[in-house]
Amino acid sequence: MALHLTIDPTSATAPYEQVRGQIAEQARSGRLPVGHRLPTVRGLAAELGLAANTVAKAYRALEADGVIETRGRAGTFVAAAGDAASRAAAEAAQSYARHVRRLGLDHDAALTTAREALRAVYD
């Protein structure tokens, strides 16, 4: 499997976010299998015609999301993202639930707010 990314310079989406989103989607779909070694930051930046800092920012975001993992000099690899993503989502949901309860929202209002936020992002 090879990493295939396309950067649209006319897009309103920042280049780092385009890189992050495409790698995350390919990892989630299995097109990039767990353990697949990703190009170096500099290598991918040169390939895409981007600044190294742009690719580094995307890699940092992907690592924070548990999609990739850096193993020092060995390189950067696709992580077992499903588990990490599920854990991170559960932690975020718990944090949200505690926060809205402290704000005094009832169960139905909290669910409505969460649904509206999800709809805004996913639709």
C-alpha contacts under 8 A as a table, 3 or more apart, distances in Angstrom:
res1	aa1	res2	aa2	distance
1	M	31	R	6.83
1	M	32	L	6.34
1	M	33	P	7.80
1	M	36	H	7.99
2	A	32	L	7.38
3	L	23	I	7.78
3	L	32	L	7.08
3	L	38	L	7.50
5	L	19	V	6.93
5	L	22	Q	6.57
5	L	23	I	7.72
5	L	48	L	7.89
6	T	48	L	7.68
7	I	15	P	6.51
7	I	18	Q	6.52
7	I	19	V	7.38
7	I	48	L	7.15
8	D	11	S	5.42
8	D	15	P	7.63
9	P	15	P	7.38
11	S	14	A	7.34
13	T	17	E	6.45
13	T	18	Q	6.51
14	A	17	E	5.27
14	A	18	Q	6.35
15	P	18	Q	4.95
15	P	19	V	6.29
15	P	50	L	8.00
15	P	54	T	7.08
16	Y	19	V	5.12
16	Y	20	R	6.10
16	Y	54	T	5.22
16	Y	55	V	6.01
16	Y	57	K	6.41
16	Y	58	A	5.02
17	E	20	R	4.89
17	E	21	G	5.84
17	E	58	A	6.47
18	Q	21	G	5.22
18	Q	22	Q	6.09
19	V	22	Q	5.38
19	V	23	I	6.16
19	V	55	V	7.18
19	V	58	A	6.19
20	R	23	I	5.42
20	R	24	A	6.04
20	R	58	A	4.93
20	R	59	Y	6.99
20	R	61	A	7.14
20	R	62	L	6.28
21	G	24	A	5.15
21	G	25	E	6.06
22	Q	25	E	5.13
22	Q	26	Q	6.13
23	I	26	Q	5.14
23	I	27	A	6.09
24	A	27	A	5.14
24	A	28	R	6.05
24	A	62	L	7.13
24	A	67	V	6.37
25	E	28	R	5.06
25	E	29	S	6.02
26	Q	29	S	5.19
26	Q	30	G	6.13
26	Q	31	R	5.07
26	Q	32	L	5.42
27	A	30	G	5.23
27	A	31	R	6.14
27	A	32	L	4.75
27	A	33	P	6.36
27	A	34	V	7.44
27	A	67	V	7.14
27	A	78	V	6.78
27	A	81	A	7.54
28	R	31	R	7.75
28	R	32	L	7.89
28	R	81	A	7.23
28	R	82	G	7.42
29	S	32	L	7.50
30	G	33	P	5.15
30	G	34	V	7.80
32	L	36	H	6.26
32	L	78	V	7.14
33	P	36	H	5.58
33	P	78	V	6.80
34	V	77	F	7.52
34	V	78	V	5.00
34	V	79	A	5.41
34	V	80	A	5.61
34	V	81	A	7.99
35	G	77	F	5.35
35	G	78	V	5.07
35	G	79	A	6.23
35	G	80	A	7.93
36	H	77	F	5.35
36	H	78	V	5.33
37	R	75	G	6.90
37	R	76	T	5.81
37	R	77	F	4.40
37	R	78	V	6.63
38	L	75	G	7.39
38	L	76	T	5.49
38	L	77	F	5.57
38	L	78	V	7.28
39	P	43	G	5.90
39	P	44	L	5.63
39	P	75	G	8.00
39	P	76	T	7.40
40	T	43	G	4.99
40	T	44	L	6.03
40	T	75	G	7.05
40	T	76	T	7.29
41	V	44	L	5.38
41	V	45	A	6.01
41	V	52	A	5.99
41	V	55	V	5.77
41	V	56	A	5.86
41	V	59	Y	7.91
42	R	45	A	5.02
42	R	46	A	6.09
42	R	52	A	5.37
42	R	55	V	7.86
43	G	46	A	5.25
43	G	47	E	6.19
44	L	47	E	4.96
44	L	48	L	6.08
44	L	55	V	7.15
45	A	48	L	5.25
45	A	49	G	5.75
45	A	50	L	4.72
45	A	51	A	5.74
45	A	52	A	5.17
45	A	54	T	7.62
45	A	55	V	5.98
46	A	49	G	5.08
46	A	50	L	6.37
46	A	51	A	7.69
46	A	52	A	7.78
47	E	50	L	7.86
50	L	54	T	6.54
50	L	55	V	7.27
51	A	54	T	5.31
51	A	55	V	6.92
52	A	55	V	5.33
52	A	56	A	6.07
53	N	56	A	4.86
53	N	57	K	6.01
54	T	57	K	5.23
54	T	58	A	6.50
55	V	58	A	5.06
55	V	59	Y	6.17
56	A	59	Y	5.04
56	A	60	R	6.10
57	K	60	R	5.12
57	K	61	A	6.29
58	A	61	A	5.17
58	A	62	L	6.17
59	Y	62	L	5.01
59	Y	63	E	6.02
59	Y	68	I	7.55
60	R	63	E	5.08
60	R	64	A	6.12
61	A	64	A	5.05
61	A	65	D	6.22
62	L	65	D	5.03
62	L	66	G	6.25
62	L	67	V	5.23
62	L	68	I	5.75
63	E	66	G	4.99
63	E	67	V	5.76
63	E	68	I	4.88
63	E	69	E	5.63
63	E	70	T	7.59
64	A	67	V	7.71
65	D	68	I	7.84
65	D	84	A	7.38
65	D	85	A	6.62
65	D	88	A	7.55
66	G	69	E	7.03
66	G	79	A	6.66
66	G	80	A	7.78
66	G	81	A	5.54
66	G	84	A	5.23
66	G	85	A	6.31
67	V	78	V	6.13
67	V	79	A	5.35
67	V	80	A	7.04
67	V	81	A	4.66
67	V	84	A	7.51
67	V	85	A	7.60
68	I	76	T	6.77
68	I	77	F	5.49
68	I	78	V	4.40
68	I	79	A	4.66
68	I	81	A	7.34
69	E	76	T	5.66
69	E	77	F	5.41
69	E	78	V	6.38
69	E	79	A	5.72
70	T	74	A	7.86
70	T	75	G	5.85
70	T	76	T	4.29
70	T	77	F	6.36
71	R	74	A	5.38
71	R	75	G	5.45
71	R	76	T	6.08
71	R	77	F	7.73
72	G	75	G	5.99
72	G	76	T	7.86
78	V	81	A	7.60
80	A	83	D	6.35
80	A	84	A	7.01
81	A	84	A	5.09
81	A	85	A	5.68
82	G	85	A	5.19
82	G	86	S	6.03
83	D	86	S	5.17
83	D	87	R	6.16
84	A	87	R	5.15
84	A	88	A	6.08
85	A	88	A	5.10
85	A	89	A	6.02
86	S	89	A	5.11
86	S	90	A	6.10
87	R	90	A	5.13
87	R	91	E	6.18
88	A	91	E	5.11
88	A	92	A	6.16
89	A	92	A	5.07
89	A	93	A	6.08
90	A	93	A	5.05
90	A	94	Q	6.15
91	E	94	Q	5.13
91	E	95	S	6.16
92	A	95	S	5.07
92	A	96	Y	6.10
93	A	96	Y	5.02
93	A	97	A	6.09
94	Q	97	A	5.08
94	Q	98	R	6.22
95	S	98	R	5.27
95	S	99	H	6.11
96	Y	99	H	5.07
96	Y	100	V	6.14
97	A	100	V	5.46
97	A	101	R	6.16
97	A	110	A	7.56
98	R	101	R	5.24
98	R	102	R	6.29
99	H	102	R	5.19
99	H	103	L	6.34
100	V	103	L	4.84
100	V	104	G	6.32
100	V	105	L	5.58
100	V	110	A	6.47
101	R	104	G	5.04
101	R	105	L	5.59
101	R	106	D	7.01
102	R	105	L	7.71
105	L	109	A	5.83
105	L	110	A	5.96
106	D	109	A	5.40
106	D	110	A	6.18
107	H	110	A	5.20
107	H	111	L	6.25
108	D	111	L	5.15
108	D	112	T	6.13
109	A	112	T	5.06
109	A	113	T	6.14
110	A	113	T	5.20
110	A	114	A	6.20
111	L	114	A	5.07
111	L	115	R	6.04
112	T	115	R	5.11
112	T	116	E	6.15
113	T	116	E	5.18
113	T	117	A	6.25
114	A	117	A	5.13
114	A	118	L	6.18
115	R	118	L	5.09
115	R	119	R	6.00
116	E	119	R	5.04
116	E	120	A	6.13
117	A	120	A	5.14
117	A	121	V	6.44
118	L	121	V	5.19
118	L	122	Y	5.90
119	R	122	Y	5.23
119	R	123	D	5.37
120	A	123	D	5.84
